[in-house]
């Protein structure tokens, strides 16, 4: 008898969760998600259409706490279809958070929501497909590509990701903290343009003037802000810390954590020791074979290490990071296009100004 009652309670709770999810997707006001007031402008697809577009779910792109992501087609357009797992409570919560965020934010450096499925327990989201997978695959050689990312590619990817975060922090009112910035959550399209993905852990400030969100620390080990883990005070500087780790991975191509003789070493520790030697070629990924602007590389390392400051108040804001990365990219492009050989040095300066098209003075908030 007790077993029957327990099963009934579980079924009731599952139905309640999925009803709430459908309410959010459809823009209805659900009892468990008060005041969401979301209106969907994306198209709704039936589950049969999902089965057809994924060819009966035959190609898996990835798995997470929410469920599985499949490759699909809408007519001749590639898409990624994320299906919510019936059994995952954590996945449900992340799914809801992602839906709420993507319904109201739009930026060229954030993944775009194309549509959704909303039939009984078959709930899914349809995203634009990113042909070159995630950044981690390129840095760790998991994609079996012979050609590695060059220095310009890496700076552009870093800048794209930084611009996506800067939009969440400053372009959204109230601000949004991603809370799980890492290389696997940076996706690359066919032209290696980068977009932030996976907003399941994202948190929105209660009001525009708030300085933090009080919440239990969550994120990925190695990328997680240590100050946040001890204080449970989430700020935009927590994303800055995680981005600093991403930037070190982009620069070095090394893993975030390496275990040697039962001791774990963080990437920042290894970079610190290499920086002390004063040779930037030992810091930058050897696969680039020294083909990069030295000044831009040093500056990129400085940005990363400043972002990893133990005290969040000492870290830069994302708007400043965007500015400095644009400067790094301008220096690399000038080197590659031989602008330094121009007789008129003002032409080089003007090239940099046109590329950056922003105030280079670090901002204060």
Secondary structure, DSSP 8 states (H G I E B T S, - for coil): -HHHHHHHHHHHHHHHHHHHHHHHHHT--BTTBTT------SEEE-HHHHHHHTTTT--EEEE-SSEEEEEEEETTEEEEEEEE-TT-HHHHHHHHHHHHHHTT---TTB--EEEEEEETTEEEEEEE--TT-BHHHHHTTTT--SS---HHHHHHHHHHHHHHHHIIIIISSS-EE-S---GGGEEE-TT--EEE---TT-EE-SSTT---EE----S-TTTS-HHHHHH-EE-HHHHHHHHHHHHHHHHH---SEEEETTEEEEHHHHHHHHHHTT-GGGTS-GGGTT-S-HHHHHHHHHHHHHHT-SSGGGS--HHHHHHHHHHHHHHHHHHHTTGGG-S-HHHHHHHHHHHH-S--S----
